[in-house]
C-alpha cells in the first residue's frame, strides 16, 4: 500500500520525520545519526526505491566532504601530518589493519575483510565534536590530540573508500591495478592543488562580486559535484573528489563565505544520507555473524583506547589525559556509514548493526571518560599558585 504513494509525498514524510527525531535528539542530547539510521531501518519497506531520497543522499555526502575539505589547505595538511602521523599510523594499524585480519580469520575473503576493517576504522567526527562541545571539554588538554586523530582519519577515509570502490568492480584486482589506482588518486590530488594555487587563488574576490546567493550556491555546489563526478568517471569515489574540491578552494584562506553558502543546504540534506542508509539495512532475517560482531565491537573499543594511551604518549600527553582521550574516540558514525555503502546483503546488515551499537557505546564511554580516569589515577593534583605578598 505504502509503495503506491507518490515519491514526493514519501520525501516530505522523511523530512518531517527528520525534524521530529532531530528535535528529540536535541532535547535528550542523543546523537541524531543513530536516530536517523533507525528511522531508515523502521521505514525500509515504505521508502524502498524512493528516487528523491537516494539522490538527496548522494548530494549530501558530496557536500559533507566538500565542507570538510574546506578546512584543510595544503599547508595545514602538511602541518597536521607532521605532528600526528605516528599516532595516526598506529590508529590505521590497530583499527583498520587488525580488524581486517580478524574478519579474514572468521572466513571472510580479503575484499570483505578490508571492507569490514574500513567500517571499524574511523571515529565519528560529528558525534565526537558534538560531545566535546556539549560536555564543555573543548578547552581540555586532550582535545587537540582528539581533533588531530579525527583529521588524520578524515584524510585516510576517502582513500579507503576509493580503494574499496575500485575493488568492488568485480574484476580481478592485482598489484598493477593498485598502482594505477594510486596514480589516479595522486593525479586527481595534484590537479586540485594546482588549481587551488592558480585558478582559485583569487577566488574570494570573485565571490565578493556575486551579490545573488542563488548564483553563488549554484557555482560552489557545481564545483563540488563536478569534481566528485570526475572522481567517479576515473573509477574512484565521489567522496574523494568532493574532499579534494574543498581542499582546492581552501587555498583562498578565508573560507567562511563558502561555508556560509553551502552549509545550510548541507545541513538540510545530510540527515537523508543516514536515513537512506537505514533503508538498505534489512533486519528481517536477524543479525548475521553475531560472534564476529561481538569480537569486532570489543576490539574496536580496545583499539581506540590503545590509540589514546600509546598515541597520546607519543603526542606528549600524560597517562591520565591519554586514557581520557582514548575513551573519547570510540564512537563510530558517518564515515563508517559511507564505507558501509559499498557493502551488499548480509554484510550491509552486519555493518548497520555494528555502527548503531558502537555509536551508542562510544557516546557512553565519552560521557564516563573523566570518571573512569579518576577511578584509575585518582583525583588530579591541583596546580599550586605562587602568590606574592605585596610589599611597601
C-alpha positions as CSV (number, residue, x, y, z in Angstrom):
1,X,0.0,0.0,0.0
2,X,2.7,2.5,1.0
3,X,4.8,1.8,-2.1
4,X,2.0,3.2,-4.2
5,X,2.3,6.7,-2.6
6,X,4.0,9.4,-4.7
7,X,7.7,9.8,-4.4
8,X,7.3,13.4,-3.4
9,X,5.0,12.5,-0.5
10,X,7.5,10.0,0.7
11,X,10.2,12.6,0.7
12,X,8.0,15.0,2.6
13,X,7.3,12.4,5.3
14,X,11.1,11.7,5.6
15,X,11.8,15.4,6.2
16,X,9.1,15.6,8.8
17,X,10.5,12.5,10.5
18,X,14.0,14.1,10.4
19,X,12.6,17.2,12.2
20,X,10.9,15.2,14.9
21,X,13.9,13.0,15.6
22,X,16.3,16.0,15.4
23,X,14.2,17.8,18.0
24,X,14.1,14.7,20.2
25,X,17.8,14.2,19.9
26,X,18.5,17.8,20.8
27,X,16.3,17.6,23.9
28,X,17.7,14.4,25.2
29,X,21.3,15.1,24.0
30,X,21.4,11.9,21.9
31,X,23.4,11.7,18.6
32,X,21.0,12.3,15.8
33,X,22.9,10.0,13.5
34,X,21.7,6.9,15.4
35,X,18.1,8.1,15.3
36,X,18.2,8.8,11.6
37,X,19.6,5.3,10.8
38,X,16.9,3.7,12.9
39,X,14.3,5.8,11.1
40,X,15.5,4.4,7.8
41,X,15.5,0.8,9.2
42,X,12.0,1.2,10.5
43,X,10.6,2.6,7.2
44,X,12.7,0.5,4.8
45,X,9.7,-1.0,3.1
46,X,7.9,2.3,2.9
47,X,10.9,4.2,1.4
48,X,12.2,1.5,-0.8
49,X,13.0,2.8,-4.3
50,X,12.5,6.5,-3.3
51,X,14.5,8.3,-6.0
52,X,14.4,11.7,-4.3
53,X,15.8,10.2,-1.1
54,X,18.5,8.4,-3.0
55,X,19.6,11.5,-5.0
56,X,19.5,13.7,-1.9
57,X,21.7,11.3,0.0
58,X,24.3,11.4,-2.8
59,X,24.3,15.2,-2.8
60,X,24.5,15.2,1.0
61,X,27.7,13.1,1.2
62,X,29.3,15.2,-1.6
63,X,28.6,18.4,0.3
64,X,29.7,16.8,3.6
65,X,33.2,16.0,2.3
66,X,33.4,19.2,0.3
67,X,32.8,21.3,3.5
68,X,35.3,19.0,5.4
69,X,37.9,19.6,2.7
70,X,37.5,23.4,3.1
71,X,39.2,23.1,6.5
72,X,42.4,21.7,5.0
73,X,44.7,23.9,3.0
74,X,47.8,22.1,1.7
75,X,49.8,24.0,4.3
76,X,47.6,22.8,7.1
77,X,47.5,19.3,5.8
78,X,51.3,19.2,6.0
79,X,51.4,20.6,9.5
80,X,48.9,18.1,10.8
81,X,50.6,15.1,9.1
82,X,54.0,16.1,10.6
83,X,52.6,16.3,14.2
84,X,50.1,13.4,14.3
85,X,51.5,10.9,11.8
86,X,52.9,8.4,14.3
87,X,49.6,8.2,16.3
88,X,47.5,8.2,13.1
89,X,49.6,5.4,11.7
90,X,49.1,3.4,14.9
91,X,45.3,4.0,14.5
92,X,45.4,2.7,10.9
93,X,47.3,-0.5,12.0
94,X,45.0,-1.2,15.0
95,X,41.6,-0.1,13.9
96,X,41.8,-0.9,10.2
97,X,44.6,-3.5,9.8
98,X,43.9,-5.7,12.8
99,X,40.1,-5.6,12.3
100,X,40.7,-6.7,8.7
101,X,42.8,-9.6,9.9
102,X,40.1,-10.6,12.4
103,X,37.4,-10.6,9.7
104,X,39.6,-12.6,7.5
105,X,40.2,-15.1,10.3
106,X,36.4,-15.6,10.5
107,X,36.3,-16.8,6.9
108,X,35.8,-13.5,5.0
109,X,37.6,-13.0,1.7
110,X,40.1,-10.2,1.6
111,X,37.8,-7.7,0.0
112,X,35.0,-8.3,2.5
113,X,37.6,-8.3,5.4
114,X,39.1,-5.0,4.2
115,X,35.6,-3.6,3.9
116,X,34.7,-4.5,7.4
117,X,38.1,-3.1,8.6
118,X,37.2,0.2,6.9
119,X,33.9,0.3,8.7
120,X,35.5,-0.3,12.0
121,X,38.3,2.3,11.4
122,X,37.1,5.9,11.7
123,X,35.8,7.6,14.8
124,X,32.7,9.7,14.2
125,X,33.7,13.3,13.8
126,X,30.2,14.6,14.1
127,X,29.3,12.7,17.3
128,X,32.7,13.4,19.0
129,X,32.7,17.1,18.1
130,X,29.2,17.5,19.4
131,X,30.0,15.7,22.7
132,X,33.2,17.8,23.2
133,X,31.1,20.9,22.9
134,X,28.1,19.6,24.9
135,X,30.3,18.4,27.8
136,X,32.4,21.6,27.9
137,X,35.6,19.7,27.1
138,X,36.8,21.9,24.1
139,X,39.4,23.5,26.3
140,X,40.8,20.2,27.8
141,X,44.4,19.3,27.2
142,X,43.4,16.1,25.2
143,X,41.1,17.9,22.8
144,X,43.9,19.0,20.4
145,X,45.0,15.4,20.2
146,X,41.5,14.0,19.6
147,X,40.9,16.5,16.8
148,X,44.2,15.7,15.3
149,X,43.3,12.0,15.1
150,X,39.9,12.9,13.7
151,X,41.5,15.0,11.0
152,X,44.0,12.2,10.2
153,X,41.1,9.7,9.8
154,X,39.3,12.3,7.6
155,X,42.2,12.2,5.2
156,X,42.6,8.4,5.2
157,X,38.8,7.5,4.9
158,X,38.3,8.9,1.4
159,X,41.3,6.9,0.1
160,X,39.9,3.7,1.8
161,X,36.6,4.4,0.0
162,X,38.3,4.9,-3.3
163,X,40.2,1.6,-3.0
164,X,37.0,-0.2,-2.0
165,X,35.1,1.2,-4.9
166,X,37.8,0.0,-7.3
167,X,38.0,-3.4,-5.7
168,X,34.2,-3.8,-5.8
169,X,34.1,-3.5,-9.6
170,X,34.1,-7.3,-9.9
171,X,37.3,-7.6,-11.9
172,X,40.5,-9.1,-10.6
173,X,42.4,-6.5,-8.5
174,X,46.2,-7.1,-8.6
175,X,49.3,-5.1,-8.0
176,X,49.2,-3.3,-11.3
177,X,45.6,-2.3,-10.7
178,X,46.5,-1.0,-7.2
179,X,49.4,1.1,-8.8
180,X,47.0,2.5,-11.4
181,X,44.5,3.4,-8.6
182,X,47.2,5.2,-6.6
183,X,48.2,7.0,-9.7
184,X,44.7,8.2,-10.3
185,X,44.4,9.4,-6.7
186,X,47.8,11.2,-6.8
187,X,46.9,12.7,-10.2
188,X,43.4,13.9,-9.0
189,X,45.1,15.4,-5.9
190,X,47.8,17.2,-7.9
191,X,45.2,18.7,-10.2
192,X,43.3,20.0,-7.2
193,X,46.4,21.5,-5.6
194,X,47.5,23.2,-8.9
195,X,44.0,24.6,-9.5
196,X,43.9,25.8,-5.9
197,X,47.3,27.6,-6.2
198,X,46.5,29.1,-9.6
199,X,42.9,29.4,-10.8
200,X,41.3,29.7,-7.4
201,X,44.0,31.7,-5.7
202,X,41.9,34.9,-6.0
203,X,38.6,33.2,-5.9
204,X,37.4,35.1,-2.8
205,X,37.4,38.4,-4.8
206,X,35.3,36.8,-7.5
207,X,32.8,35.6,-4.9
208,X,32.6,39.1,-3.4
209,X,31.4,40.4,-6.7
210,X,28.5,37.9,-6.8
211,X,25.6,39.5,-4.9
212,X,23.0,36.9,-5.7
213,X,23.3,34.0,-3.2
214,X,21.5,31.7,-5.6
215,X,24.1,32.1,-8.3
216,X,26.9,31.7,-5.7
217,X,25.3,28.5,-4.4
218,X,25.0,27.1,-8.0
219,X,28.7,27.8,-8.6
220,X,30.0,26.3,-5.4
221,X,27.8,23.2,-5.4
222,X,28.6,22.8,-9.1
223,X,32.3,22.7,-8.4
224,X,31.9,20.1,-5.6
225,X,29.5,17.9,-7.6
226,X,31.6,18.2,-10.8
227,X,34.9,17.2,-9.1
228,X,33.1,14.4,-7.3
229,X,31.7,13.3,-10.7
230,X,35.2,13.4,-12.2
231,X,36.4,11.1,-9.5
232,X,33.6,8.7,-10.3
233,X,34.5,8.9,-14.0
234,X,38.0,7.9,-13.1
235,X,36.7,4.9,-11.2
236,X,37.3,6.5,-7.8
237,X,34.9,7.6,-5.1
238,X,32.8,10.9,-5.3
239,X,33.8,11.2,-1.6
240,X,37.4,11.7,-2.5
241,X,36.6,14.1,-5.4
242,X,34.4,16.2,-3.2
243,X,37.0,16.3,-0.4
244,X,39.7,17.4,-2.9
245,X,37.3,20.1,-4.3
246,X,37.2,21.5,-0.8
247,X,41.0,21.4,-0.4
248,X,41.2,23.2,-3.8
249,X,39.0,26.1,-2.5
250,X,40.7,26.1,0.9
251,X,43.7,27.8,-0.6
252,X,41.8,31.2,-0.7
253,X,42.3,31.4,3.1
254,X,39.0,32.8,4.2
255,X,36.5,30.0,3.7
256,X,33.6,31.5,5.8
257,X,31.9,32.8,2.7
258,X,31.9,29.4,1.0
259,X,30.9,27.6,4.2
260,X,28.1,30.1,4.8
261,X,26.7,29.5,1.4
262,X,27.0,25.7,1.3
263,X,26.4,24.7,4.9
264,X,22.6,25.4,5.1
265,X,21.8,23.1,2.2
266,X,24.3,20.5,3.5
267,X,22.7,20.6,6.9
268,X,19.3,20.1,5.3
269,X,20.1,17.1,3.2
270,X,22.8,15.4,5.3
271,X,20.2,13.5,7.5
272,X,18.7,12.0,4.4
273,X,22.0,10.2,3.8
274,X,21.7,8.4,7.1
275,X,18.0,7.7,6.6
276,X,18.8,6.2,3.2
277,X,21.5,4.0,4.6
278,X,19.0,2.7,7.2
279,X,16.6,1.8,4.4
280,X,19.2,-0.5,2.9
281,X,19.5,-2.5,6.2
282,X,17.0,-5.3,6.4
283,X,16.8,-6.9,9.9
284,X,14.0,-9.3,8.9
285,X,16.3,-12.3,9.0
286,X,18.1,-11.3,12.2
287,X,21.7,-10.2,12.8
288,X,24.3,-12.1,10.8
289,X,27.6,-13.3,12.2
290,X,26.9,-12.4,15.9
291,X,30.2,-13.8,17.2
292,X,32.2,-11.7,14.7
293,X,30.1,-8.7,15.6
294,X,30.8,-9.0,19.3
295,X,34.5,-9.6,18.7
296,X,34.8,-6.5,16.5
297,X,32.9,-4.3,18.9
298,X,35.2,-5.3,21.8
299,X,38.3,-4.9,19.6
300,X,37.1,-1.6,18.3
301,X,36.9,-0.2,21.8
302,X,40.3,-1.7,22.8
303,X,42.0,-0.4,19.7
304,X,40.8,3.2,20.2
305,X,41.7,3.2,23.9
306,X,45.2,1.9,22.9
307,X,45.4,4.7,20.3
308,X,44.6,7.1,23.1
309,X,47.1,5.7,25.6
310,X,50.0,4.9,23.3
311,X,49.4,7.5,20.6
312,X,48.7,10.1,23.3
313,X,52.0,9.4,25.0
314,X,53.8,9.8,21.6
315,X,51.9,13.1,21.2
316,X,53.2,14.3,24.6
317,X,50.1,13.7,26.8
318,X,50.2,12.5,30.4
319,X,48.9,9.0,31.2
320,X,45.7,10.4,32.7
321,X,45.0,12.7,29.7
322,X,45.9,10.0,27.2
323,X,43.5,7.5,28.7
324,X,40.7,10.1,28.7
325,X,41.4,10.8,25.0
326,X,41.2,7.0,24.1
327,X,37.9,6.6,25.9
328,X,36.6,9.6,23.9
329,X,37.5,8.1,20.5
330,X,35.3,5.0,20.4
331,X,32.1,6.2,18.7
332,X,31.6,5.2,15.0
333,X,29.3,7.1,12.7
334,X,29.2,8.9,9.4
335,X,32.5,7.6,7.9
336,X,31.5,4.0,8.8
337,X,28.2,4.6,7.1
338,X,29.9,5.9,3.9
339,X,32.2,2.9,3.7
340,X,29.3,0.5,4.5
341,X,27.5,1.9,1.5
342,X,29.9,-0.3,-0.6
343,X,28.6,-3.4,1.1
344,X,25.7,-5.6,0.0
345,X,23.5,-8.3,1.5
346,X,24.3,-9.6,5.0
347,X,27.5,-7.5,5.2
348,X,25.4,-4.3,5.0
349,X,23.0,-5.6,7.7
350,X,26.1,-6.5,9.8
351,X,27.6,-3.0,9.2
352,X,24.4,-1.2,10.2
353,X,24.0,-3.1,13.5
354,X,27.7,-2.5,14.2
355,X,27.5,1.2,13.6
356,X,24.4,1.7,15.8
357,X,25.9,-0.3,18.7
358,X,29.4,1.3,18.6
359,X,27.9,4.8,18.2
360,X,25.9,4.3,21.3
361,X,28.7,2.6,23.3
362,X,31.1,5.3,22.2
363,X,28.8,8.0,23.5
364,X,28.5,6.2,26.9
365,X,32.3,5.9,27.2
366,X,32.8,9.5,26.2
367,X,30.4,10.6,29.0
368,X,32.1,8.4,31.6
369,X,35.7,9.1,30.5
370,X,36.5,11.6,33.2
371,X,35.0,9.4,35.9
372,X,36.8,6.3,34.7
373,X,40.1,8.2,34.6
374,X,39.6,9.4,38.1
375,X,38.9,5.8,39.3
376,X,42.2,4.6,37.8
377,X,44.5,7.5,38.5
378,X,42.7,9.3,41.4
379,X,41.9,12.9,41.7
380,X,44.2,15.2,39.7
381,X,46.5,17.4,41.8
382,X,45.6,21.0,41.9
383,X,48.2,23.3,40.5
384,X,49.8,25.5,43.2
385,X,49.6,29.2,42.6
386,X,52.5,31.3,43.5
387,X,51.0,34.1,45.5
388,X,53.2,37.1,46.0
389,X,52.6,39.3,49.1
390,X,52.7,42.9,48.1
391,X,55.4,44.9,49.8
392,X,55.6,48.6,50.6
